[in-house]
Amino acid sequence: MSQLDIKIGPKIKAFRRQLGLQANKLSEELGISPSYLNLIESGKRKIDGDLLLKVCDKLKIQLSDLTSKNRY
């Protein structure tokens, strides 16, 4: 698993929480199980391109919001 894969999950979780969206609600909208979403958010599972685009759509964010490096 690449460093990018590990960092995307926690970013998804952060954006979801900013929206006040429950994990089970997002997983339902994405058509995946809450446990699978949890694995993605914790960086334990990779996320494929189609699902990644769905996540961006549901969270109303750009793909670059998840893939850009944090600026310090």
SEFIGU-984456 format. One line per 2 residues: their letters; for each residue x, y, z negated of N, C-alpha, C, O, CB. Coordinates in steps of 0.2 Angstrom, whole numbers. Glycine has a CB too. Layout:
<recs>
a	X:Y:Z:X:Y:Z:X:Y:Z:X:Y:Z:X:Y:Z  ...
</recs>
This chain:
<recs>
ms	4:-6:0:0:0:0:4:6:0:9:7:-4:-5:0:-6  3:11:4:7:17:5:5:22:-1:0:21:-4:6:20:12
ql	10:27:-2:8:32:-7:2:36:-5:-2:38:-10:14:37:-7  0:37:1:-6:40:3:-12:36:1:-17:39:-2:-6:41:11
di	-12:30:2:-17:26:0:-19:27:-8:-24:27:-10:-16:18:1  -13:27:-12:-14:27:-19:-17:34:-21:-20:34:-26:-7:26:-22
ki	-15:39:-17:-17:46:-19:-24:48:-17:-27:52:-20:-12:51:-17  -27:45:-12:-33:46:-9:-39:45:-14:-43:49:-15:-34:43:-2
gp	-38:39:-17:-44:36:-22:-45:41:-27:-51:43:-28:-42:30:-25  -40:43:-31:-41:48:-36:-44:55:-34:-47:58:-37:-34:49:-40
ki	-42:57:-28:-44:63:-25:-52:62:-24:-56:67:-25:-41:65:-19  -54:56:-21:-61:55:-20:-65:56:-26:-70:59:-27:-62:48:-17
ka	-62:53:-31:-65:53:-38:-66:60:-41:-71:62:-43:-61:49:-43  -61:64:-40:-61:71:-42:-66:75:-38:-70:79:-41:-54:74:-41
fr	-66:74:-32:-71:78:-28:-78:76:-30:-83:80:-30:-70:77:-20  -79:69:-31:-86:67:-33:-88:70:-39:-94:72:-40:-86:59:-33
rq	-83:70:-44:-85:73:-51:-87:80:-50:-91:83:-54:-79:71:-55  -83:84:-46:-84:91:-45:-91:92:-43:-94:97:-45:-79:94:-40
lg	-94:88:-39:-101:88:-36:-106:86:-41:-112:87:-41:-102:84:-30  -103:83:-47:-108:80:-52:-112:74:-49:-117:72:-51:-113:85:-54
lq	-108:70:-45:-111:64:-42:-109:58:-45:-103:57:-46:-110:64:-34  -114:54:-47:-112:48:-51:-109:43:-46:-111:43:-40:-119:45:-54
an	-105:38:-48:-102:34:-44:-107:29:-41:-106:27:-35:-96:30:-48  -112:27:-45:-117:22:-42:-121:25:-36:-123:22:-32:-121:19:-47
kl	-122:31:-37:-126:35:-32:-122:36:-25:-124:34:-20:-128:42:-34  -115:37:-26:-111:38:-20:-110:31:-17:-111:31:-11:-104:41:-22
se	-109:26:-21:-108:19:-18:-114:17:-14:-114:14:-9:-106:14:-23  -120:19:-17:-126:17:-13:-127:20:-7:-129:17:-2:-132:19:-18
el	-125:27:-7:-126:31:0:-121:28:5:-122:29:11:-124:38:-2  -115:26:2:-110:23:7:-111:16:9:-108:13:14:-103:24:4
gi	-116:12:6:-117:6:7:-112:1:5:-111:-5:8:-118:5:15  -109:3:-1:-104:-2:-4:-106:-3:-11:-110:1:-14:-96:1:-4
sp	-103:-8:-15:-104:-9:-22:-101:-4:-26:-95:-1:-24:-102:-16:-24  -104:-2:-32:-100:2:-37:-93:0:-39:-89:4:-40:-104:3:-43
sy	-93:-7:-39:-86:-10:-41:-81:-8:-36:-75:-7:-37:-87:-17:-43  -83:-9:-30:-78:-8:-24:-76:0:-24:-70:1:-23:-81:-10:-17
ln	-81:4:-25:-79:11:-25:-74:13:-31:-70:17:-30:-86:16:-26  -75:9:-37:-71:10:-42:-64:8:-41:-59:11:-43:-74:6:-48
li	-63:2:-37:-57:0:-35:-53:5:-30:-47:6:-31:-57:-7:-31  -57:8:-26:-54:13:-21:-52:19:-25:-47:22:-24:-60:15:-16
es	-56:22:-30:-55:28:-33:-49:27:-38:-45:31:-40:-61:30:-38  -48:20:-40:-42:19:-45:-36:17:-41:-31:16:-44:-44:14:-50
gk	-36:17:-34:-30:16:-30:-29:9:-29:-23:7:-27:-25:20:-33  -33:4:-31:-32:-3:-31:-34:-6:-24:-32:-12:-23:-35:-6:-37
rk	-38:-2:-20:-40:-5:-14:-39:0:-9:-40:6:-10:-48:-7:-14  -37:-2:-3:-37:3:3:-44:5:5:-49:1:4:-33:0:9
id	-44:10:9:-51:12:12:-50:13:19:-45:16:21:-53:19:9  -54:10:23:-53:10:30:-56:17:33:-59:21:30:-57:4:33
gd	-54:18:39:-56:24:42:-63:26:42:-65:32:41:-53:24:49  -67:21:44:-74:23:45:-77:25:38:-81:29:37:-78:17:47
ll	-75:21:33:-78:22:26:-75:29:24:-78:33:20:-76:17:21  -69:31:25:-66:37:23:-70:43:26:-71:48:23:-58:37:26
lk	-72:42:33:-75:47:36:-82:48:33:-85:54:32:-76:46:43  -85:43:31:-92:43:27:-91:46:21:-95:50:19:-95:36:26
vc	-86:45:17:-85:48:11:-84:56:11:-87:59:8:-78:45:7  -80:58:16:-79:65:18:-86:68:19:-88:74:17:-75:66:24
dk	-90:65:23:-97:67:25:-101:68:19:-104:73:18:-100:63:30  -101:63:15:-106:63:9:-103:68:4:-107:71:0:-106:56:5
lk	-97:69:3:-94:74:-2:-93:81:1:-91:85:-2:-87:71:-4  -95:81:7:-95:88:11:-88:91:11:-87:97:9:-100:93:8
iq	-83:87:12:-76:89:12:-73:87:19:-75:83:23:-72:86:6  -67:90:20:-63:88:26:-58:82:25:-56:82:19:-59:94:29
ls	-57:79:30:-52:73:29:-45:76:26:-42:73:22:-51:70:36  -43:82:28:-37:85:26:-37:87:19:-32:87:16:-36:92:30
dl	-43:87:16:-44:89:8:-41:82:5:-38:83:-1:-51:90:6  -42:77:8:-40:70:4:-32:69:6:-29:65:2:-44:65:6
ts	-30:71:12:-24:68:14:-18:73:13:-12:72:13:-24:67:21  -20:80:12:-15:85:11:-11:84:4:-14:82:0:-17:92:12
kn	-5:86:4:-1:85:-2:-3:91:-7:-4:96:-4:6:85:-1  -3:89:-13:-4:95:-18:2:100:-18:7:98:-17:-5:92:-25
ry	0:106:-18:5:111:-18:6:113:-25:2:115:-29:3:117:-14  13:114:-27:14:116:-34:17:123:-34:19:125:-39:20:111:-37
</recs>
